[in-house]
Amino acid sequence: VHLLESGGGLVQAGGSLTLSCAASGQPFGSNIMGWFRQAPGKEREFVARIYWKSGGTDYADSVKGRFTISRDNAKNTMYLQMNKMKPEDTAVYSCAVRPDWTTDYVYWGPGTQVTVSS
């Protein structure tokens, strides 16, 4: 499984950005895909996840109401629409896949930098 994020960059506080995660290598019918982020000096934290088959979603409290996760099954691509961004959203954002045979996120993309200026 190969994952590649894109769409990161610099945005002003209050602005919007959309990240993409293109996946290849295996069928994703029973997987969960997620977005995580890691700010400098901090541990990686969960942002959002989507159940590939049902489309069900979960969000961290810190982004609920501002971020939206979605997927395009035909393109094997996951998205993270980020609105009303804050400086504390600054981090490296990575996408990951949790196969149906484990409770761990096994496959990870290299990450994309998101910087929110105040």
Beta strands, then each sheet from edge to edge (+ up, - down):
strand 1: 2-6
strand 2: 9-12
strand 3: 17-24
strand 4: 32-38
strand 5: 45-51
strand 6: 57-59
strand 7: 67-72
strand 8: 77-82
strand 9: 91-98
strand 10: 107-108
strand 11: 112-117
sheet 1: 1+ 3- 8+ 7-
sheet 2: 2+ 11+ 9- 4+ 5- 6+
sheet 3: 2+ 11+ 9- 10+
end
